[in-house]
Amino acid sequence: MPKKRSGGGLTTTQQAAKFLGVAALSGAVLAGIALPAAGALGLAAKGTVEGFDEIPSNLKTPPLSQRTTILDNQGGMIATVYSRDRTVVPLKDISPYMQDAIVAIEDSRFYKHGAVDLKGILRAMNRNVQEGGAAQGASTLTQQYVKNVFVEEAGDDPDKVAEATQQTLGRKVRELKYAIQVEEELGKKKILENYLNITFFGQQAYGIEAASQRYFSKHAKDLTLEEAAMLAGLVQSPTRYDPVNDSEEATKRRNTVLQRMAAVGNISQDEADKAIAAPLKLKVRQPKNGCITAVEGSGFFCDYVRKTILTNPAFGKTDEERTKLWNLGGLTIKTTLSPRAQEAANEASTLKVNKTDKIAASVVQVQPGTGKILSMGQSRPYGLDQKKHETVLNLAVSNKMGGSTYGFQVGSTFKPITAAAALEKGVSPAQTFSTDWKMAVPKNKYTNCSGAQGGGDWSVQNELEEEKGTWDMTSALGKSINTYFALLEQKAGLCETVTMAKKVGYERGDSKQLVEEPAITLGSEVSTPLSMAATYATFANRGTYCTPIAIESIKDANGKKVRVPKSTCTSAMSEKTADTINAMLKGVVEDGTGTLAGLSDRDNAGKTGTTEERRDAWFVGYTPNLSTAVWVGSDGAKKVPMYNITIGGQYYDKVCGGCLPGPIWRTAMTGALEASETPSFNAVALPRGEEKKEKDKGPDKGRGNDGDDDGKPDPFAGITFPPGIGGHNDGRPRGNNGP
């Protein structure tokens, strides 16, 4: 701190030094104006004036960070997101009062001087020296604009911001030089337009349109005199003059602007007096930013869109490039989200599972043939407030896209994949196997894709001792017979089964390679609801898998199209194989484990699944034009066994795929498909084998083993392994094989 005299001013020596410093700066300014653009300024500070031959393009049209708008597939608003709340508008859409007010208070001689106001510099220099401090600045509006461009370019990097605002002679000269060139190339009107769009007005509002919306809930073109004066007054110190937090200071500052407008002739004194007497009349609009504001519970889908842009190489080769694109914003993103399907998924996911429950539900829907993700619903709301049971963990997707660490074991919903591998190898649906209710299968009967075989026995069992006899492929799928699929996988081949899983889009939630072991046929490998919905969409699409997509199109701030990744569709199996799977899975919803899920007004098919101790329960099903996956289970670090548990206000002695996920699936499908076409599956002959059952299932025969009409699980509700089955010894969940 400089030493002060007793009277409060600087000493004579200090005043002289201050004067010389300002004089040197004004001399530098004069030199900059006198020399041609290609010349140096002749300053002693080496490097401060090099490279000024041409004005950088970002000073002409700076890439301003703006709002990004995310739309559904009908053009409806999902959410707006931004790193800086800004909407760029042309000068014609800014109130003349606002234009006059900002010039009057920030640079009243703006239209009379060039980039540098020498008269203003001398006046400021004289006053500052007299008062012993920086009582008055001399930056023109053009200089302020140039400085703001550098600050904007620095983003949120504190080092770059400090560099852009440092009080050094070199930076000041650099700013002055660019200001001169900006004046020459842009002209006063364009500079004023750019300035009003780049300037920070406090309360997260960047640019005059955002500020007008923030404080007065109106467009910038509609600002009145007193409103414009208040906003113009904010620029000098958005915090000090913040009208939301200090209306008295804001009013004083507004009145100063109004008086200045009268002094320079923008308005009459009578107009100024009338405006000064008026109250502020704020109409504050809270900023709505981010996926937390998304409609119809679509926050998780919104975040998936964000993750897509931040991770997909189509939007930039590096993380830095993609992050810059997202933060710069100004994008209009039209997504694949169907408002009708999203409303149905949101309703379904919250209808039978409360946000306060120990477990959660996830619903995701994919369109067969296009890969378009139509909805993502979740029982817990999107957000950061844990007291309100909010979460940003997207249970439908992989860890890379904001989901759980690994995903979830899928239980018997994997079995159709084994069936497809067998059919592709030439195994008939009439293939029968006779088994006891439990058995030991030598692991050396299975060969992985590296040609290796396992050792020892694999113990496999069905849920009930009564489940012993002879089944064909159709009945084994309908009743989810584990022992049958252990033997079918032998016949199809372990490698062929794993290969089929990859072809239909079955992926782990941690993006690691699938573990090639026999228990995969019973759902030992983890996956995600989105992956399962896309997998089953392959069956609906007659064997052609299409990669899931969430974005249909993007336009940048200038209306230019941005390239977006398209769905890639590849054949995973023959049409005949897919048609056969569809015919067999129709039986699951008609008289198998999924009867509580079945739709009565259209062709539909699906499969139930539960895992060890019923920690996860699934129903994945589809019609020819929609595939939906429903998962219910624990979303915390500790997996909760779903026995003797109350969910959504209803008690379950044990949760099953058909009795909880099934009805959720039915609600989601019914709502999404309301008034839509009702296409049929392609008809196919379904050979049947002769079945023999050693013991009848009594009065519940033919109804399946996953639930009853009152929502309570029946005695045939699930199938589990003894601990350790599947060969897992790495801490992952083990032995998942229920229907």
Salt bridges, closest charged atoms under 4 A:
ASP85 OD1 - ARG67 NE 2.47
ASP93 OD2 - LYS92 NZ 3.62
ASP107 OD1 - HIS113 NE2 2.85
ASP117 OD1 - ARG109 NH2 3.07
GLU131 OE2 - ARG127 NE 3.08
GLU152 OE1 - ARG84 NH1 2.60
GLU152 OE1 - ARG86 NH2 3.07
GLU175 OE1 - ARG171 NH1 2.64
GLU175 OE2 - LYS172 NZ 3.41
GLU183 OE2 - LYS188 NZ 2.90
GLU185 OE1 - LYS60 NZ 3.18
GLU193 OE2 - LYS190 NZ 2.86
GLU209 OE2 - HIS219 ND1 2.68
GLU227 OE1 - LYS218 NZ 3.03
GLU248 OE2 - LYS252 NZ 3.81
GLU249 OE1 - ARG240 NE 3.65
ASP303 OD1 - ARG306 NE 2.96
ASP319 OD1 - ARG322 NH2 2.45
GLU463 OE2 - ARG614 NH2 3.69
GLU463 OE2 - LYS654 NZ 3.75
GLU466 OE2 - LYS695 NZ 3.99
GLU467 OE2 - LYS697 NZ 3.32
ASP472 OD2 - ARG688 NE 2.60
GLU496 OE2 - LYS425 NZ 3.63
ASP510 OD2 - ARG508 NH2 2.77
GLU517 OE2 - HIS728 NE2 2.98
GLU525 OE2 - ARG508 NH1 2.97
GLU525 OE1 - ARG732 NH1 3.39
GLU552 OE2 - LYS372 NZ 3.31
GLU575 OE1 - ARG542 NH2 3.32
ASP579 OD2 - ARG542 NH2 2.68
ASP601 OD1 - ARG602 NE 3.47
ASP603 OD1 - LYS586 NZ 3.63
GLU613 OE1 - ARG615 NH2 2.63
ASP616 OD1 - LYS639 NZ 2.96
ASP635 OD2 - ARG380 NE 2.49
GLU691 OE2 - ARG688 NH2 2.88
GLU691 OE1 - LYS693 NZ 2.95
ASP696 OD1 - LYS701 NZ 3.64
ASP700 OD1 - ARG703 NH2 3.11
ASP714 OD2 - ARG703 NH2 2.97
ASP730 OD2 - ARG732 NE 2.85
